[in-house]
Amino acid sequence: MSLLVELLSGALLLVGGVLCVTGGIGLVRLPDFFSRVHASGLTETLAAPLLLCGLMLRMDWSLDLLKVLLILAFILATNPTASHSMAKAALHGGRRPLIADDADAAGENASSKS
């Protein structure tokens, strides 16, 4: 049983770490604000709980385990709401998502001017 828990914990930590890296790459590489909010929202909402679950499997029953469980509940309750609020505030502030047709038209205009 201990080996199974160790393997599951390692798998959760590995997948959570890979998702953190891909989320960071998404923040750097994606073209507009809304895509970046999406990447960060997915990373916060999926990678952090996977990492915390992997850590919880390695802990003994103690007050520390309860604290990590409360952190997990807080993350799951607040991160999707925060991502939604940022996107809604950007829309309310006048920022518009990048649309494929707009990007193609901007690329054609730039190439026709040269």
C-alpha distances in whole Angstrom, upper triangle without the diagonal:
4,5,5,6,9,10,11,12,14,15,17,18,20,21,22,24,26,27,29,30,32,33,35,36,37,39,41,42,42,46,47,45,44,42,41,40,38,36,35,34,32,30,30,29,26,25,25,23,20,21,20,17,16,17,16,12,13,15,15,16,20,23,22,19,22,25,23,22,26,26,24,27,30,29,28,32,34,33,34,37,38,38,40,43,43,44,46,48,49,50,53,54,55,53,52,49,50,51,51,55,56,54,56,59,59,58,61,63,62,63,66,67,67
4,5,5,6,9,10,10,12,14,15,16,18,20,21,22,24,26,27,29,30,31,33,35,36,37,39,40,41,45,45,44,43,41,39,39,37,35,34,33,31,29,29,28,25,24,24,22,19,19,18,16,14,14,14,10,10,12,12,15,18,21,20,18,21,23,21,21,25,25,23,26,29,28,28,31,33,32,34,37,37,37,40,42,42,43,46,47,48,50,52,53,54,52,51,49,49,50,51,54,55,53,55,58,58,57,60,62,61,62,65,66,66
4,5,5,6,9,10,10,12,14,15,16,18,20,21,22,24,26,27,28,30,31,33,34,36,38,39,40,43,44,43,42,40,38,38,36,34,33,33,30,28,29,28,25,23,23,22,19,18,19,16,14,15,15,12,11,14,15,18,21,24,22,20,23,25,22,23,26,26,24,27,30,29,28,32,34,33,34,37,38,37,40,42,42,43,46,47,48,49,51,52,54,51,50,48,48,49,49,53,53,51,53,57,56,55,58,60,59,60,63,64,64
4,5,5,6,8,10,11,12,14,15,16,18,20,21,22,24,26,27,28,30,32,33,34,36,37,38,42,42,41,40,37,36,36,34,32,31,31,28,26,27,25,22,21,22,20,17,17,18,14,12,14,14,10,11,15,16,18,21,24,22,19,22,24,21,21,25,25,22,25,28,27,26,29,31,30,31,35,35,35,37,40,40,41,43,45,45,47,49,50,51,49,48,45,46,47,46,50,51,49,51,54,54,53,56,58,57,58,61,62,62
4,5,5,6,8,10,10,12,14,15,16,18,20,21,22,24,26,27,28,30,31,33,35,36,36,40,41,39,38,36,35,34,32,30,29,28,26,24,24,23,20,19,19,17,14,14,14,11,9,11,10,7,8,11,12,14,17,20,18,16,18,20,18,17,21,21,19,22,25,23,23,26,29,28,29,32,33,33,35,37,38,38,41,43,43,45,47,48,49,47,46,44,44,45,46,49,50,48,50,53,53,52,55,57,56,57,60,62,61
4,6,5,6,9,10,10,12,14,15,16,18,20,21,22,24,25,27,29,30,31,33,34,35,39,40,39,38,35,34,33,32,29,28,28,26,24,24,23,20,19,19,17,14,14,14,12,9,10,11,8,7,11,13,16,18,21,19,16,20,21,18,19,22,22,20,23,25,24,24,28,29,28,30,33,33,33,35,38,38,39,41,43,43,45,47,48,49,46,46,43,44,45,45,49,49,47,49,53,52,51,54,56,55,56,59,60,60
4,5,5,6,9,10,10,12,14,15,16,18,20,21,22,24,26,27,28,30,32,33,34,37,38,37,36,34,32,32,30,28,27,27,24,23,23,23,19,18,18,17,14,14,15,13,10,12,13,10,10,14,16,19,22,24,22,19,22,23,20,20,24,23,21,24,26,24,24,28,29,28,29,32,33,32,35,37,37,38,40,42,42,44,46,47,48,45,45,42,42,43,43,47,47,45,47,50,50,49,52,54,53,53,57,58,57
4,5,5,6,9,10,11,12,14,15,16,18,20,21,22,24,26,27,28,31,31,32,36,36,35,34,31,30,30,28,25,25,25,22,20,21,20,16,15,16,14,11,11,13,10,7,11,11,8,10,13,16,18,20,22,20,17,20,21,18,17,21,20,18,20,23,21,21,24,26,25,26,29,30,29,31,34,34,35,37,39,39,41,43,44,45,43,42,39,40,41,41,45,45,43,45,49,48,47,50,53,52,52,56,57,56
4,5,5,6,9,10,11,12,14,15,16,18,20,21,23,24,26,27,29,30,31,35,35,34,33,31,29,28,27,24,24,23,21,19,19,18,15,14,14,12,9,9,10,7,4,7,8,6,7,10,13,16,18,19,17,14,17,18,15,15,19,18,16,19,21,19,19,23,24,23,25,28,28,28,30,33,33,34,36,38,38,40,42,43,44,41,41,38,39,40,41,44,45,43,45,48,47,47,50,52,51,52,55,56,56
4,5,5,6,9,10,10,12,14,15,17,18,20,21,23,24,26,27,28,30,33,34,33,32,30,28,28,27,24,23,23,21,18,19,19,16,14,14,14,10,10,12,10,7,9,11,9,9,13,16,19,21,22,19,17,20,21,17,18,21,20,18,21,23,21,21,25,26,24,26,29,29,28,31,33,33,34,37,38,38,40,42,43,44,41,41,38,38,40,40,43,44,42,44,47,46,45,49,51,49,50,53,54,54
4,5,5,6,8,10,11,12,14,15,16,18,20,21,22,24,26,27,27,31,32,32,30,28,26,26,24,22,22,22,19,17,18,18,14,12,14,13,9,10,12,10,8,11,13,11,12,16,19,21,23,24,22,19,22,22,18,19,22,21,18,21,23,21,20,24,25,23,24,28,28,27,29,32,32,32,35,37,36,38,41,41,42,39,39,36,36,37,37,41,41,39,41,44,44,43,46,48,47,48,51,52,52
4,5,5,6,8,10,11,12,14,15,16,18,20,21,22,25,25,26,30,30,29,28,26,24,24,22,19,19,19,16,14,15,14,11,9,10,9,6,6,9,7,5,9,10,9,11,14,17,19,21,22,19,16,19,19,15,15,18,17,14,17,19,17,17,20,21,20,21,24,24,24,26,29,28,29,32,33,34,35,38,38,40,37,36,33,34,35,35,39,40,38,40,43,42,42,45,47,46,47,50,51,51
4,6,5,6,9,10,10,12,14,15,16,18,20,21,23,24,25,29,30,28,28,25,23,23,22,19,18,19,16,14,14,15,12,9,10,10,7,5,8,8,5,8,10,10,11,13,17,19,21,21,18,16,19,18,15,16,19,16,14,18,19,17,17,21,22,20,21,25,24,23,26,29,28,29,32,33,33,35,37,38,39,36,36,33,34,35,36,40,40,38,40,43,42,41,45,47,45,46,50,50,50
4,5,5,6,9,10,11,12,14,15,17,18,20,22,22,24,27,29,28,27,25,23,23,22,19,18,19,16,14,15,16,13,10,12,12,9,8,12,12,9,11,14,14,14,17,21,23,24,25,22,20,23,22,18,19,22,20,18,21,22,19,20,23,24,21,23,26,26,24,27,30,29,29,33,34,33,35,38,38,39,36,36,33,33,34,34,38,38,36,38,41,40,39,43,45,43,44,47,48,48
4,5,5,6,9,10,11,12,14,15,16,18,20,21,21,25,26,26,24,22,20,21,19,16,16,16,13,11,13,13,10,8,10,11,7,8,12,11,10,13,15,15,16,19,22,24,25,26,23,21,23,22,19,19,21,19,17,19,21,18,18,21,22,19,20,23,23,22,24,27,26,27,30,31,31,33,35,36,37,34,33,30,30,31,31,35,35,33,35,39,38,37,40,42,41,42,45,46,46
4,5,5,6,9,10,10,12,14,15,16,19,20,20,24,25,24,23,20,19,18,17,14,13,14,11,9,10,11,8,4,7,8,5,5,9,9,9,11,13,14,15,17,21,23,23,24,20,19,20,19,16,16,18,16,14,17,18,14,15,18,19,16,17,21,20,19,22,24,24,24,27,29,28,30,33,33,34,31,31,28,29,30,31,35,35,33,35,38,37,37,40,42,41,42,45,46,46
4,5,5,6,9,10,11,13,14,15,17,18,20,23,24,23,23,21,18,19,18,15,14,15,13,10,12,13,11,7,9,11,9,7,11,12,11,12,15,16,16,19,22,24,25,25,22,20,22,21,17,19,21,18,16,19,20,17,18,21,21,18,19,23,22,20,24,26,25,25,29,30,29,31,34,34,35,32,32,29,29,31,31,35,35,32,35,38,37,36,39,41,39,40,44,45,44
4,5,5,6,9,10,11,12,14,16,16,18,21,23,22,22,19,17,18,17,13,14,15,13,10,13,14,11,8,11,13,11,10,14,15,13,15,18,19,19,22,25,27,28,29,25,24,26,24,21,22,24,21,19,22,22,19,19,23,22,19,20,23,23,21,24,26,25,25,28,30,29,31,33,34,34,31,30,27,27,29,28,32,32,30,32,35,34,33,37,38,37,38,41,42,42
4,5,5,6,8,10,10,12,14,15,15,19,20,20,19,16,14,15,13,10,10,12,9,6,9,10,8,6,9,11,9,10,13,14,14,16,18,19,20,22,26,27,28,28,25,23,25,23,20,20,22,19,17,19,20,16,16,19,19,16,16,20,19,17,20,22,21,21,25,26,25,27,30,30,31,28,27,24,24,26,26,30,30,28,30,33,32,32,35,37,36,37,40,41,41
4,6,5,6,9,10,11,13,14,15,19,19,18,18,16,14,14,13,10,9,11,9,6,8,11,9,6,8,11,10,10,13,15,14,15,18,19,20,22,26,27,27,27,23,22,24,22,19,20,21,18,16,19,18,15,16,19,18,15,16,19,18,16,19,21,20,21,24,25,24,26,29,29,30,27,27,24,24,26,27,31,30,28,31,34,32,32,35,37,35,37,40,40,40
4,5,5,6,9,10,11,12,14,18,19,19,19,16,14,15,15,11,11,14,12,9,12,14,12,10,12,15,13,13,16,18,17,18,21,22,22,25,28,30,30,30,27,26,27,25,22,23,25,21,20,23,22,19,20,23,21,18,19,22,21,19,22,24,22,22,26,27,25,28,30,30,31,27,27,24,24,26,26,30,29,27,29,32,31,30,33,35,33,34,38,38,38
4,5,5,6,9,10,10,11,15,17,17,17,13,12,14,12,9,10,12,10,8,12,13,12,10,13,16,14,14,18,19,18,20,23,24,25,27,31,32,33,32,29,28,29,27,24,25,26,23,21,23,23,19,20,22,21,18,18,21,20,17,20,23,21,21,24,25,24,26,29,29,29,25,25,22,21,23,23,26,26,24,26,29,28,27,31,32,31,32,35,36,36
4,5,5,6,9,10,10,14,14,14,14,11,9,10,9,6,6,9,7,5,9,11,10,9,11,14,14,14,17,19,19,20,23,24,25,27,30,32,32,31,28,27,27,26,22,23,24,20,19,21,20,16,17,20,18,14,15,18,16,14,17,19,17,17,21,22,20,22,25,25,26,22,22,19,19,21,22,26,25,23,26,28,27,27,30,32,30,32,35,36,36
4,5,5,7,9,10,14,14,14,15,12,9,11,12,8,8,11,11,8,11,14,13,11,13,16,16,15,18,21,20,21,24,25,26,28,31,33,33,32,28,28,29,26,23,25,25,22,20,23,22,18,19,22,20,16,17,20,18,15,19,20,18,18,22,22,21,23,26,25,26,23,23,20,20,22,23,27,26,23,26,29,27,27,30,31,30,31,35,35,35
4,5,5,6,8,12,14,14,15,12,10,13,12,9,10,13,13,11,14,16,16,14,16,19,19,18,21,23,23,24,27,28,28,30,34,36,36,35,32,31,32,30,27,28,29,25,24,26,25,21,22,25,23,19,20,22,20,18,21,22,20,20,23,24,22,24,27,26,26,23,22,20,19,21,21,24,24,21,24,26,25,24,27,29,27,28,32,32,32
4,5,5,5,9,11,11,11,8,7,10,9,6,8,11,10,10,13,15,14,14,16,19,19,19,22,23,23,25,27,29,30,32,35,36,37,36,32,31,32,30,27,28,28,25,23,25,24,20,21,23,21,17,17,20,18,15,18,20,17,16,20,21,19,21,24,23,23,20,19,16,15,18,18,21,21,18,21,24,22,22,26,27,26,27,30,31,31
4,6,6,9,9,9,10,8,5,8,9,6,7,10,11,10,12,15,15,14,16,19,20,19,22,24,24,25,28,30,30,32,35,37,36,35,32,31,32,29,26,28,27,24,23,25,23,19,20,22,20,16,17,19,16,13,16,18,15,15,18,19,17,19,22,21,21,18,18,15,15,18,19,22,21,19,22,24,22,22,26,27,25,27,31,31,31
4,6,8,10,11,13,10,8,11,12,10,11,14,15,13,16,18,19,17,19,22,22,22,25,27,27,28,30,32,32,34,38,39,39,38,34,34,35,32,29,31,31,27,26,28,27,23,24,26,23,20,20,22,20,17,20,21,18,18,21,21,19,21,24,23,23,19,19,17,16,19,19,22,21,18,21,23,21,21,25,25,24,25,29,29,28
4,6,9,11,13,10,9,12,12,10,12,15,15,15,17,20,20,19,21,24,24,24,27,28,28,30,32,34,34,36,40,41,41,40,37,36,37,35,32,33,33,29,28,30,29,25,26,27,25,22,21,24,21,18,21,22,19,18,22,22,20,21,25,23,23,19,18,16,14,16,16,19,18,16,18,21,19,18,22,23,21,22,26,26,26
4,6,8,9,6,6,10,10,8,11,13,14,14,17,18,19,19,21,23,24,24,27,28,29,30,33,34,35,37,40,41,41,40,37,36,37,35,32,32,32,29,27,29,27,24,24,26,24,20,19,21,19,16,18,20,17,15,19,19,17,18,21,21,20,16,15,12,11,13,13,17,16,13,16,19,17,17,20,22,20,22,25,26,26
4,7,9,7,8,11,12,11,13,16,16,17,19,21,22,22,24,27,27,28,30,32,32,34,36,37,39,40,44,45,45,43,40,39,40,37,35,35,35,32,30,31,30,26,27,28,25,22,21,23,21,17,18,20,17,15,18,19,15,16,20,19,17,14,12,10,8,11,11,14,13,10,13,15,14,14,17,18,17,19,22,22,23
4,6,6,6,9,10,11,13,14,16,17,18,20,21,22,23,26,27,28,30,32,32,34,36,37,39,40,43,44,44,42,39,38,38,36,34,34,33,30,29,30,28,25,25,26,23,20,19,20,18,15,16,17,13,11,15,15,11,13,16,15,14,10,9,7,6,10,12,14,12,11,15,16,14,16,19,19,19,21,24,24,25
4,6,5,6,9,10,10,12,14,15,16,18,20,20,21,24,25,26,28,30,31,32,34,36,37,38,41,42,41,39,37,36,36,33,31,31,30,27,26,27,25,22,22,23,20,17,16,17,14,11,12,13,10,8,12,12,8,10,14,13,12,9,9,8,9,12,15,17,15,14,18,19,18,19,22,23,22,25,27,27,28
4,5,5,6,9,10,10,12,14,15,16,18,19,21,23,24,25,27,28,30,31,33,35,36,37,40,41,40,39,36,35,35,33,30,30,29,26,25,25,24,21,20,21,18,15,14,15,13,10,10,12,9,6,10,11,8,9,13,13,13,9,9,6,8,11,14,16,15,15,18,20,19,20,23,24,24,26,28,29,30
4,5,5,6,9,10,11,12,14,15,16,17,19,21,22,23,25,27,28,30,31,33,34,36,39,40,40,38,36,34,34,32,30,30,29,26,25,25,24,21,20,21,19,16,15,16,15,11,12,14,12,10,13,15,12,13,17,17,16,13,11,8,9,11,13,16,15,14,17,19,18,19,22,23,23,25,28,28,29
4,5,5,6,8,10,11,12,14,15,16,17,20,21,21,23,25,26,27,29,31,32,34,37,38,37,36,33,32,32,30,27,28,27,24,23,24,22,19,19,20,18,14,14,15,13,10,12,14,11,10,14,14,12,14,17,17,17,14,13,11,12,14,16,19,18,17,20,22,20,21,25,25,25,27,30,30,31
4,5,5,6,8,10,10,12,14,15,16,18,20,20,22,24,25,26,28,30,31,32,36,36,36,34,31,30,30,28,25,25,25,22,20,21,19,16,16,17,14,11,10,12,10,6,9,10,8,7,11,12,10,12,15,15,16,13,13,11,13,16,18,21,20,19,22,24,23,24,27,28,27,30,32,33,34
4,6,5,6,9,10,10,12,13,15,17,18,19,21,22,24,25,27,29,30,32,35,35,35,34,31,30,30,28,25,25,24,22,20,20,19,16,15,17,15,11,10,12,11,7,9,12,10,9,12,14,13,14,17,18,18,15,14,12,13,15,17,20,20,19,22,24,23,24,27,28,28,30,33,33,34
4,5,5,6,9,10,11,11,13,15,16,17,19,21,22,23,25,27,28,30,33,34,34,33,30,29,29,27,24,24,24,21,19,21,20,16,16,18,16,12,12,14,13,10,12,15,13,12,16,17,16,17,20,21,21,18,17,14,15,17,18,22,21,20,23,25,24,24,28,29,28,30,33,34,34
4,5,5,6,8,10,10,11,14,15,15,17,19,20,21,23,25,27,28,31,32,31,30,27,26,26,24,21,22,21,18,17,18,17,13,14,15,13,9,10,12,10,8,11,13,11,12,15,16,15,17,20,20,21,18,18,16,17,20,21,25,24,22,26,28,27,27,31,31,31,33,36,36,36
4,5,5,6,8,10,11,12,14,15,16,18,20,21,22,24,26,27,30,30,30,29,26,25,25,23,20,20,19,17,15,16,14,11,11,12,10,7,6,9,8,6,9,11,10,10,13,15,15,17,19,20,21,18,18,16,18,20,22,25,25,24,27,29,28,29,32,33,33,35,37,38,39
4,6,5,6,8,10,11,12,14,15,16,18,20,21,23,24,26,29,29,30,29,26,24,24,23,20,20,20,17,15,16,16,12,11,13,13,9,8,12,12,9,11,14,14,13,16,18,18,19,22,23,24,21,20,18,19,21,22,25,25,24,27,30,29,29,32,34,33,35,38,39,39
4,6,5,5,7,10,10,11,13,15,16,17,19,21,22,23,27,28,28,27,24,22,23,21,18,18,19,16,14,16,15,11,12,14,13,10,10,14,13,11,14,16,15,16,19,20,20,22,24,25,26,23,23,20,21,23,24,28,27,26,29,31,30,30,34,35,34,36,39,40,40
4,6,6,6,8,10,11,11,14,15,16,17,20,21,22,25,26,25,24,21,20,20,18,15,16,16,12,11,13,12,8,9,11,10,6,8,11,10,9,13,14,14,15,18,19,19,21,23,24,25,23,23,21,23,25,26,30,29,28,31,34,32,33,36,37,37,38,41,42,42
4,6,6,7,9,11,11,13,15,16,17,19,21,22,25,25,25,24,21,20,20,18,15,15,15,12,10,11,11,7,6,9,9,6,7,10,10,10,12,14,15,15,18,20,20,22,24,25,26,24,24,22,24,25,27,30,30,29,32,34,34,34,37,39,38,40,43,43,44
4,6,6,6,9,10,11,12,15,16,17,19,20,24,24,25,24,22,19,20,19,16,15,16,14,11,12,13,10,9,12,13,10,10,14,14,13,15,18,18,18,21,23,23,25,27,28,29,27,26,24,25,26,27,31,31,30,32,35,34,35,38,39,39,40,43,44,45
4,6,5,6,9,10,11,12,14,16,17,19,22,23,24,23,20,18,20,18,15,15,16,14,11,14,14,11,11,14,14,12,13,16,16,15,18,20,19,20,23,24,25,26,29,29,31,28,28,25,26,28,29,32,32,31,33,36,35,35,38,40,39,40,43,44,44
4,5,5,6,9,10,11,12,14,16,17,20,21,21,20,17,15,16,15,11,12,13,10,8,11,11,8,9,12,12,10,12,15,15,15,18,19,19,21,23,24,25,27,29,29,31,29,29,27,28,30,31,35,34,33,36,38,37,37,41,42,41,43,46,46,47
4,5,5,6,8,10,10,12,14,15,18,19,19,18,16,14,14,13,10,10,11,9,6,9,10,8,8,11,12,11,13,16,16,16,18,20,21,22,24,26,27,28,30,31,33,31,31,28,30,32,33,36,36,35,38,40,40,40,43,45,44,45,48,49,49
4,5,5,6,9,10,11,13,15,18,19,20,20,17,15,16,16,12,12,14,12,9,12,14,11,11,15,16,14,15,19,19,19,21,23,23,24,27,28,29,31,33,34,35,32,32,30,31,32,33,37,37,35,38,41,40,40,43,45,44,45,48,49,49
4,5,5,6,9,10,11,13,16,18,18,18,15,13,15,14,11,12,14,12,10,13,14,12,13,16,17,15,17,20,20,20,23,24,24,26,28,29,30,32,34,34,36,33,33,31,32,34,35,38,38,37,39,42,41,41,44,46,44,46,49,50,50
4,5,5,6,9,10,11,14,15,15,15,12,10,12,11,7,8,10,8,7,10,12,10,11,15,15,15,17,19,19,20,23,24,25,26,28,29,30,32,34,35,37,34,35,33,34,36,37,41,40,39,42,44,43,43,47,48,47,49,52,52,52
4,5,5,6,9,10,13,14,15,15,13,10,12,12,9,8,12,11,8,11,14,12,12,16,17,17,18,21,22,22,24,26,27,28,30,32,33,34,36,37,39,36,37,34,36,37,38,42,42,40,43,46,45,45,48,50,49,50,53,54,54
4,6,5,7,9,13,14,16,17,14,12,14,14,11,12,15,14,11,15,17,15,16,19,20,19,21,24,24,24,27,29,29,30,33,34,34,36,38,39,41,38,38,36,37,38,39,43,43,41,43,46,45,45,48,50,49,50,53,54,54
4,5,5,7,10,12,13,14,11,9,12,12,8,10,13,12,11,15,16,15,16,19,20,20,22,24,24,25,28,29,29,31,33,34,35,37,39,40,41,39,39,37,38,40,41,45,45,43,45,48,47,47,50,52,51,52,55,56,56
4,5,5,8,9,10,12,9,6,9,10,7,8,11,11,10,13,15,15,16,18,20,20,22,24,25,26,28,30,30,32,34,35,36,38,40,41,43,40,41,39,40,42,43,46,46,45,47,50,49,49,53,54,53,54,58,58,58
4,6,8,10,12,14,12,9,12,14,11,11,15,15,13,16,19,18,18,21,23,23,24,27,28,28,31,32,33,34,36,38,39,41,42,43,45,43,43,40,42,43,44,47,48,46,48,51,51,50,54,55,54,55,59,60,59
4,7,10,12,14,11,10,13,14,12,13,16,16,15,18,20,20,21,24,25,25,27,29,29,30,33,34,34,36,38,39,40,42,44,45,47,44,44,42,43,45,46,49,49,48,50,53,52,52,55,57,55,56,60,60,60
4,7,8,10,8,6,10,11,10,11,14,15,14,17,19,19,20,23,24,24,27,29,29,30,33,34,35,36,39,39,41,43,44,45,47,45,45,43,45,46,47,51,51,49,52,55,54,53,57,58,57,58,62,62,62
4,6,9,8,7,10,12,12,13,16,17,17,19,21,22,23,25,27,27,29,31,32,33,35,37,37,39,41,42,43,46,47,48,50,48,48,46,48,50,51,54,54,53,55,58,57,57,60,62,61,62,65,66,66
4,7,8,6,8,11,11,11,14,16,16,18,20,21,22,24,26,27,29,31,31,33,35,36,37,39,41,42,43,45,46,47,50,48,48,47,48,50,51,55,55,54,56,59,58,58,61,63,62,63,67,67,67
4,5,5,7,9,10,11,13,15,16,17,19,20,22,23,25,26,29,30,30,32,34,35,36,38,40,41,42,44,45,46,49,47,48,46,48,50,52,55,55,54,57,59,58,58,62,63,62,63,67,67,67
4,5,5,6,9,10,11,12,14,15,17,18,20,21,23,24,27,28,28,30,32,33,34,36,38,38,40,42,43,44,46,45,46,45,47,49,51,54,53,52,55,58,56,57,60,61,60,62,65,65,66
4,5,5,6,9,10,11,12,14,15,17,18,20,21,22,25,26,26,28,31,31,32,34,36,36,38,40,41,42,44,43,44,42,44,46,48,51,51,49,52,55,53,54,57,58,57,59,62,62,62
4,5,5,6,9,10,11,12,14,15,17,18,20,21,23,25,25,27,29,30,31,33,35,36,37,39,40,41,44,42,43,41,43,45,46,50,49,48,51,54,53,53,56,57,56,58,61,62,62
4,5,5,6,9,10,11,12,14,15,17,18,20,22,23,24,26,28,29,30,32,33,34,36,38,39,40,43,41,42,41,43,45,46,50,49,48,51,54,53,53,57,58,57,59,62,62,62
4,5,5,6,9,10,11,12,14,15,16,18,21,22,22,24,26,26,28,30,31,32,34,36,37,37,40,39,40,38,41,43,45,48,47,46,49,52,50,51,55,55,54,56,59,60,60
4,5,5,6,9,10,10,12,14,15,16,19,20,20,22,24,25,26,28,30,31,32,34,35,36,39,37,38,36,38,40,42,45,45,44,47,49,48,48,52,53,52,54,57,57,57
4,5,5,6,9,10,11,12,14,15,18,19,20,22,24,25,26,28,29,30,32,34,35,36,38,37,37,36,38,40,41,45,45,44,47,49,48,49,52,53,52,54,57,58,58
4,5,5,6,9,10,11,12,14,17,17,18,20,22,23,24,26,27,28,30,32,33,34,37,35,36,35,37,39,41,44,44,43,46,48,47,48,52,52,52,54,57,57,58
4,5,5,6,9,10,10,12,15,16,16,18,20,21,22,24,25,26,28,30,31,32,34,33,34,32,34,37,39,42,41,40,43,46,44,45,49,49,49,51,54,54,54
4,5,5,6,9,10,11,13,15,15,17,19,20,21,23,25,26,27,29,30,31,34,32,33,31,33,35,37,40,40,39,42,44,43,44,47,48,47,49,52,53,53
4,5,5,6,9,10,12,13,15,16,18,19,21,22,23,25,27,28,29,31,33,32,32,31,33,35,37,40,40,39,42,44,44,45,48,49,48,50,53,54,54
4,6,5,6,8,11,11,12,14,16,16,18,20,21,22,24,26,27,28,30,29,30,29,32,34,36,39,38,38,41,43,42,43,46,47,47,49,51,52,53
4,5,5,6,9,10,10,12,14,15,16,18,20,21,22,24,25,26,29,27,28,26,29,31,33,36,35,35,38,40,39,40,43,44,43,45,48,49,49
4,6,6,7,9,11,12,13,15,16,18,19,21,22,24,25,27,29,27,27,26,28,30,32,35,35,34,37,39,39,40,43,44,43,45,48,49,50
4,6,7,7,9,11,12,13,15,17,18,19,21,23,23,25,27,26,27,26,28,30,33,35,35,35,38,40,39,40,44,44,44,46,49,49,50
4,6,5,6,9,10,10,12,14,15,16,18,20,21,22,25,23,24,24,26,28,31,34,33,33,36,38,37,38,41,42,42,44,47,47,48
4,5,5,6,9,10,11,12,14,15,17,19,20,21,23,21,22,21,23,25,28,31,30,30,33,35,34,35,38,39,38,41,43,44,45
4,5,5,6,9,10,11,12,14,16,17,18,20,22,20,20,19,22,23,26,29,28,28,31,33,32,34,37,37,37,39,42,42,44
4,6,5,6,9,10,10,12,14,15,16,18,20,19,20,19,22,24,27,29,29,29,32,34,33,35,38,38,38,41,43,43,45
4,5,5,6,9,10,10,12,14,15,16,19,17,19,18,21,23,26,29,28,28,31,32,31,33,36,36,36,39,41,41,42
4,5,5,6,9,10,11,13,14,15,17,15,16,15,18,20,22,25,24,24,28,29,28,30,33,33,33,35,38,38,39
4,6,5,6,9,10,11,12,14,16,14,15,14,17,19,22,25,24,24,27,29,28,30,33,33,33,36,38,38,40
4,5,5,6,9,10,10,12,14,14,15,15,19,21,24,26,25,25,29,30,29,31,34,34,34,37,39,39,41
4,5,5,6,9,10,10,13,11,13,13,16,19,22,24,23,23,26,27,26,28,31,31,31,34,36,36,37
4,5,5,6,9,10,11,9,10,10,13,15,19,21,19,20,23,24,23,26,28,28,29,31,33,34,35
4,5,5,6,9,10,10,11,11,15,17,21,22,21,22,25,26,25,28,30,30,31,34,35,35,37
4,5,5,6,9,9,11,13,16,19,22,24,22,23,26,27,26,28,31,30,31,34,35,35,37
4,5,5,6,5,8,9,13,16,19,21,18,19,23,23,22,24,27,27,27,30,32,31,33
4,5,5,5,6,8,12,14,18,19,17,19,22,22,21,24,26,26,27,30,31,31,33
4,5,7,9,12,16,18,21,22,20,22,25,25,24,27,29,28,29,32,34,33,36
4,6,9,12,15,18,21,22,20,21,25,24,23,26,28,27,27,31,32,31,34
4,6,10,13,15,19,19,16,18,21,21,19,23,25,24,24,28,29,28,31
4,7,9,12,16,17,14,15,19,18,17,20,22,22,22,25,27,26,28
4,7,9,12,13,11,13,16,16,15,18,20,20,21,23,25,25,27
4,6,10,11,10,11,14,15,14,16,19,19,20,22,24,25,27
4,7,9,7,7,10,12,11,13,15,16,17,19,21,22,23
4,6,5,6,9,10,11,12,14,15,17,19,20,21,23
4,5,5,6,9,10,11,12,14,15,16,18,20,22
4,5,5,6,8,10,10,12,14,15,16,18,20
4,5,5,6,9,10,10,12,14,15,17,19
4,5,5,6,9,10,11,12,14,16,17
4,5,5,6,9,10,11,12,14,16
4,5,5,6,9,10,10,12,15
4,5,5,6,9,10,11,13
4,5,5,6,9,10,11
4,5,5,6,9,10
4,5,5,6,9
4,6,5,7
4,5,6
4,6
4
